[in-house]
Amino acid sequence: MNALYRGELRAFMNYFQPSVKLVERVLRKSRAATLRQAKTPFERLIELGSLSPERIVVMREERARLDPFVLGAAIASKVTAILAIPHSTPRARTASNRPAGTGLYPSVLPRW
């Protein structure tokens, strides 16, 4: 799962998945919200101006190399593999599988 988040999903979300941001919420008769135009996190970083020009060039080259359809297929195959992992259901604790000394009556009583 970590490989999915560090690899294809990170690149897909940062370069190709736009999101909207709330600018202002005004409550009137019905709820009204003002939203900014949908942009990708990469576009927001460039707009912010906190990146060096060299870093922007490197990130633009990375985005140019990526294909969103290939990333989507890779994400889908990794998610399918994750979902194919058998789930283990938690076992109910019984007297036979409970660690010693954790029950109501400890298995070893202190000698006084």
C-alpha positions as CSV (number, residue, x, y, z in Angstrom):
1,M,0.0,0.0,0.0
2,N,2.9,2.4,0.7
3,A,4.3,1.7,-2.7
4,L,1.0,2.8,-4.2
5,Y,0.9,6.1,-2.3
6,R,4.6,6.9,-2.8
7,G,4.5,6.1,-6.5
8,E,1.7,6.3,-9.0
9,L,-1.0,7.7,-6.8
10,R,1.1,10.6,-5.6
11,A,2.1,11.5,-9.2
12,F,-1.5,11.2,-10.4
13,M,-3.0,13.3,-7.6
14,N,-0.3,16.0,-7.7
15,Y,-0.1,16.4,-11.5
16,F,-3.4,15.4,-13.0
17,Q,-6.2,15.5,-10.4
18,P,-7.6,19.0,-9.9
19,S,-9.4,20.1,-6.8
20,V,-11.3,23.2,-5.7
21,K,-10.6,25.3,-2.7
22,L,-13.0,27.2,-0.6
23,V,-12.5,31.0,-0.7
24,E,-15.4,32.2,1.4
25,R,-18.5,30.8,3.0
26,V,-21.5,33.1,3.3
27,L,-24.5,31.9,5.1
28,R,-27.7,33.4,3.9
29,K,-31.1,31.9,3.3
30,S,-29.3,28.9,1.9
31,R,-25.7,28.0,2.2
32,A,-23.5,29.7,-0.3
33,A,-19.9,29.2,-0.9
34,T,-17.3,30.8,-3.2
35,L,-14.9,28.4,-4.6
36,R,-11.6,28.9,-6.5
37,Q,-11.1,27.5,-9.9
38,A,-10.1,23.8,-9.9
39,K,-6.3,23.4,-10.1
40,T,-3.9,20.6,-9.5
41,P,-1.6,20.8,-6.4
42,F,1.3,21.3,-8.9
43,E,-0.4,24.3,-10.5
44,R,-1.0,25.8,-7.0
45,L,2.6,25.4,-6.1
46,I,3.7,27.3,-9.3
47,E,1.1,30.0,-8.6
48,L,2.3,30.4,-5.0
49,G,5.9,31.1,-6.2
50,S,7.7,29.3,-3.5
51,L,9.6,26.9,-5.8
52,S,12.9,27.7,-7.4
53,P,12.9,28.0,-11.2
54,E,15.1,24.9,-11.4
55,R,12.7,22.8,-9.4
56,I,9.7,24.0,-11.5
57,V,11.6,22.9,-14.7
58,V,12.3,19.4,-13.1
59,M,8.7,19.0,-12.1
60,R,7.4,20.1,-15.5
61,E,9.7,17.5,-17.1
62,E,8.4,14.8,-14.8
63,R,4.8,15.7,-15.6
64,A,5.6,15.7,-19.3
65,R,7.0,12.1,-19.0
66,L,3.9,10.8,-17.2
67,D,0.8,9.5,-18.9
68,P,-2.4,9.8,-16.8
69,F,-3.9,6.7,-18.4
70,V,-0.8,4.6,-17.7
71,L,-0.8,5.8,-14.1
72,G,-4.5,5.0,-13.8
73,A,-4.0,1.5,-15.0
74,A,-1.1,1.0,-12.6
75,I,-3.1,2.3,-9.7
76,A,-6.0,0.0,-10.6
77,S,-3.8,-3.0,-10.8
78,K,-2.2,-2.2,-7.4
79,V,-5.6,-1.6,-5.8
80,T,-6.8,-5.0,-7.2
81,A,-3.7,-6.7,-5.7
82,I,-4.3,-5.1,-2.3
83,L,-8.0,-6.1,-2.3
84,A,-7.0,-9.7,-3.2
85,I,-5.0,-10.0,0.1
86,P,-7.1,-12.3,2.4
87,H,-8.5,-10.5,5.4
88,S,-8.1,-12.1,8.7
89,T,-11.0,-11.7,11.1
90,P,-10.1,-11.0,14.7
91,R,-10.5,-14.1,16.9
92,A,-12.6,-13.9,20.0
93,R,-10.5,-14.2,23.2
94,T,-11.2,-17.3,25.1
95,A,-9.6,-18.8,28.1
96,S,-7.4,-21.0,26.0
97,N,-5.9,-18.3,23.8
98,R,-5.7,-15.4,26.4
99,P,-2.3,-14.5,27.6
100,A,-1.5,-15.6,31.1
101,G,-2.4,-13.2,33.8
102,T,-4.7,-11.0,31.7
103,G,-8.0,-12.5,32.8
104,L,-10.2,-11.7,35.8
105,Y,-8.3,-14.2,37.9
106,P,-4.6,-14.3,37.2
107,S,-3.2,-17.7,36.4
108,V,-0.4,-17.2,39.0
109,L,-1.6,-15.9,42.3
110,P,0.9,-14.0,44.4
111,R,2.1,-15.7,47.6
112,W,1.7,-13.6,50.7
